[in-house]
Structure formats: structure tokens, C-alpha cells
């Protein structure tokens, strides 16, 4: 395959193993002292790049078909796919899988999927990532971003020296939730096994023992939530001295959840000449600042509008009503949905108390299950599996399921309670219309949500949705007292 040597990670590249073996005297936390905040035991490393072993990260060789494309053809493709590229020396997109020049052990797995063409974020993201450049990818959920960073990551790993005893991972993926981390790990295991790469998933709410054993045996790919990884770094169960490929997945969500201090502590443990890839569905100023701090001379790829935007394959229906009307409206809506042939539905509620009430009420009439943050990992895994394979068509969830829940055939999302911010609204409704499918999102919007009305109107307009006039009035009259009563669903369609 042009641009790649055979699996040559064992070739001597001047890497001398520096990390101590597990259980050694170095790298452990200080004894007899208590620390109040996660990461307090970690000290920022001061790297001397002249002393660090060199490593390769540019493995991209432009395919002749790509090289022959004119600037006009490239611009036409990007415009047709709503791709914008910022930054220096951004490579041309590829439009067919073979143009990425992936090695055979990657192409063999891709060919079994019967896909036709790469998604837009893959078409533009793969050449950037394979070139060894830092990059920011902004794309809606369900756009194929996991493979956008994992496949180049697998190529990157396969060109590094083999792990030695005591080495930490070469590729680290940080994710905001255990559900997303597990989803990424499944993809990593599927695509990594062809070249015998080992991966593990590190997250809270599960026993530490099996996760520690995976790390001690050595894994090339580690997918982790920040809190649990900090725990293991603090007590010396792993290290990041071999990490040269760092991925921050759903960076906006990690910041929303308050993980920024932990992320910064973790990144301080990784050599500064690493390759860093940041992925986000939105581009607020907090994420922009993180990119400026962690990435060098990066290429930014955006698929779709840079402003707050939702998947255009979702029909969004907003019911402006009073809070006391919502329960009856929900039951009437579910009667209609359950009469459909394809009826897999997620209902989002704000609190565990609301969750408990609706699980009882809905499950009396239809097969329904639910998840929230207080459930054990075993319970959550079981419920999600039952929902995924159609044992129960209705899933009731708090925001623990708004991201990282990858079920291909969800047809309906119902926002019984509107979320605290419109970014979470976009991620909730993004549970439907995955992988170019279509779906419908129903939302109850009450006077209590008035401060979100302007943002919601903007999202609906960007997606070319017809907008409920009462919502427009609420956005214009924000702050005034309202007594909305909107009987029945108004199907505002394009």
C-alpha cells in the first residue's frame, strides 16, 4: 500500500524505555498525605524535547486520483458537503475509501462494512490526521467521527515501537461519559484486532481491578473518562510517557461537565510534541480556548454551520404549553408513536424524581425501561442492550444518555423537560437520525424555559424548520409573564 511500510513497530527507532515497571519505587503518590481535588498528586512534567526519543506521525501519501483534482473540483466537493477548512496546508479531501491509502489491515475491515463513500468528516479528516497534524473537527453527532480519529490512530500506533513492560498507552482517547467511552472501545477493538492492537476502557462506576489488569498487561489504545484516569495516574497504575496520539472527544461536553481541570492535569503528563485531535459538536469560546492551549498550528474542519446547529435530517416539532399539560400530551403522543411500525423512542426528563414517575406511568401501558446516573454500570449496560435490540421500544433517561448512546434505529426523541442549554438540546435530538437516517424530535416548551427560546428559534431556523408562532412570540417577549395553552401537537413542517 503506497505510503506505508509493513507493520514495522518493532524496528529500532531509538526509543529507550523510560517508564518504571509497575510496583516500582518511582511514579507512586506521596504517602500519608490527603489531597482534596482530583489530580492534586500529579505534578506537571517539564519536558526537554532534545532528550525525548523521536517518533513518526506523518504517514500520509496523497493518492494520484486526489493529486489530479483541481482546486475548483476540491472547492465544489467541499461546498456540496458543507465542509470548511481553516489553517495552513490543509490537504485535499478524499472521496473514496481507497484514496486514503490505508494499509491492508485497515481496508480489509472497512470492505466488510459495505459502505459506499466516506462521510464528510472522514473525507477531510483522514488526510489531516494521517499527515500528523493537530486538528479540530466540528461535526454533528452520528457523522462518523469515531473512525475519523481511530483509523489514523491505529496507523500511528503500528509505526511506533512495541510496548515494553511498564509502558502506558500510545493512543489516549478522553471521553465525557462511560457510554461514549464504551462505544469508542467497541470500535477500537473491532478495527484494532486485525493488527493485534490491545485496547481498554477506563471509567468510573465499575470495579477498578479488571481495568488495572488491562493496563498492567499493556494496551496500545486507552479510552478513558477523565476522573478514573486521574485516579490511576495518581497511584502509578499507568503513565502517559509513551502517549503520542491524543484525542479529546466531545470536548464541549467535557467542559460542560466540569472536566477542564482534570483534562489539563492529564495533558500535562503527555509530551508536548504529541499529535492532538479535538472533536466537538459545537464551537463555544471555552472549546476555542482549549484548542489554543493544547494544539499547535492546527487545521480546523467544520461540517455544517459553525453556529449552533442540529442534524437537518431531524424533523423538529415544538409544543408550547403549560407545565401541567405535559403529562396528558405525552401519553397521547406515545399512543400515536406506538401505533407506528418503527417506534423506538427516547424520552428525556430533567430529574431522577421525574424519571421515577414516568417509568411507572409509561411502563403500565408499553414496554419501557430507563437509565439515570445513580444506576450501576451493570444495570445501565443491561438496559441499553435491551433497548438497542428492541426488547423495550421506549427508553426514559436523564441527560446521562444524551451523548454517547449510539443506537442506529431510534426514530423519535421526546424532550419532556427542555434541557438547561441548547447545546444539550442538539445532542439529545441527535440520538435519532443516525448515519443519514431520518427521525423526529418532539419538545415540550413552557414559560419556565423562556430564557432558551431565542436559542431554540435560531436552531430551528438554521435547520430550515417551520417555527411555532408561539415560540417566536415567546422569544421576542422574553421576560414577560405568559400563560400559554397550546392544545394538541402543531406539526410545523418545512
Secondary structure, DSSP 8 states (H G I E B T S, - for coil): -TT--SS-TTS--S----S--TTSSSS---SS---SSTTTT-------TTTS-----------HHHHT--HHHHHHHHHHTTEEEESTT-----SSGGGG---HHHHHHHHTTT--S--HHHHHHHHHHHTT--EEEE--TTSSHHHHHHHHHHHHHHTS----TT---SEEEE-SSHHHHHHHHHHHHHHHGGGT--EEEE-TTS-HHHHHHHHHH--SEEEE-HHHHHHHHHTTS---TT--EEEETTHHHHHHTT-HHHHHHHHTTS-TTSEEEEEES---HHHHHHHHHH-SS-EEEEES-SSS---TTEEEEEEE--GGGHHHHHHHHHHHHHTSSS--EEEE-SSHHHHHHHHHHHHTTS-EEEE-TTS-HHHHHHHHHHHHTTS-SEEEE-GGGSSS---TT--EEEESS--SSHHHHHHHHTTSSGGG--EEEEEEE-GGGGGGHHHHHHHHHHTT----HHHHHHHHTTTS-------S------
